Amino acid sequence: MSTADARFERAVLDAFRRAVGRYCTIVNAGGLDPGSLRISVSVLTRTPMSREFGGKVHRIVHQHIDAQLPRARVVSVGFAVDPALPDPGHEFLIQPPARPAPKQTMPLASTELPPVVATAHLTLRYGADFRWVCHLASAPAWVPLGRWTGRAGPDASVRLPKYATFLPRGELLYLRHDGHRVEFARSRIRPDYLVTIDGTPLHPDGRLIQAGPAGSIGYTDGTASSTLLDYHLAWEGGHG
């Protein structure tokens, strides 16, 4: 392989590792039963990969599934090449979709329920100088919230700037805006950090926490160093 091909292959493997980790996080956060999953994985790339590539993909799949979804079964891992594939030059399909399981919700007074709208606005503040507004489309999918490096994906609206170094790096936290609810879930990335929502610990065990109109997101590492973000939630039209 040429040097350029080697770099591309590493980029594909890194992106695939993130995609599988995200899939596992969504399954756990959504309350699906991992024991019912028969997982099929397809990896599509723009150019042929090395002879070792398939083995590396298999290892990534089983490392994540065995650790995070121990009762799920991987039934197939397939590969294909499409020279017409647009940038970034790779696509991954993991089936079945990691849709959240239906769950009961706590009843709220009718005056507290904003109408179902297209966009929620999550404003994050840290100290006197940092203010960042995340515009969240209403959708059932989970997206990461945090600060990380690498290619910006379709969820870049909740990707915080690189200069926000007071935050731990990585996709530690996921959120979902679906209807009139914004919910948080903890990923399994960087387990040395305790993440809290409104003072309540958030663990990667399937428990979700619903955002209030205002509150806090806390990060504490093993040395007791901590960061506390204030958040404010509003919907289009002034509801929320």
Beta strands, then each sheet from edge to edge (+ up, - down):
strand 1: 38-45
strand 2: 73-81
strand 3: 90-95
strand 4: 119-126
strand 5: 130-137
strand 6: 143-147
strand 7: 170-178
strand 8: 181-186
strand 9: 194-197
strand 10: 200-202
strand 11: 209-210
strand 12: 214-220
strand 13: 226-235
sheet 1: 2+ 1+ 3-
sheet 2: 5+ 4- 13+ 12- 9+ 10-
sheet 3: 6+ 7- 8+ 11-
end
